[in-house]
Amino acid sequence: MAHATYAESEVTQGETARLTLRVPHGCGDEATLRVRIQIPEGLIAAQPMVKADWELETVTGPYENSYEYYGNTLTEGVREIIWSGELSSPYYDEFVFRARVTDKVAANEMLYIPAIQECASGVARWIEIPAEGQDSHDLDEPASGVMVIPASHDGHAH
């Protein structure tokens, strides 16, 4: 089964990243009815992009850490984004959001961003995160990830 993956291969600390979850097909012959993306700790100020004909909701909650963001201290924010609609099984679609990548996300490592694809009777949970030294290909339902690039030190405030 093809995995839901991100179009982008990397994000940079201290920058706002645009992330695109690609959903290649439904659950077998069933249409995809809901796509949920779980926002990991260290990504803040997440904003989903509206999709035509899809309902959009966000679940907010506390962050484990507090973050400075444009002069404000953020202690909570969007932790999950949920798109509800219908994507017929043979078709491909993309679900887009953006979020600030903070320095709480380890650089030079994969940042895993779990996603759940729900169909009428089936569900694909792309949420498994490999343990240290484990190959994500050994997992049944691996979470997709992006490589985190260290912040560029070019005089910009972070």
Disulfide bonds with the S-S distance in Angstrom:
Cys27-Cys119 2.03
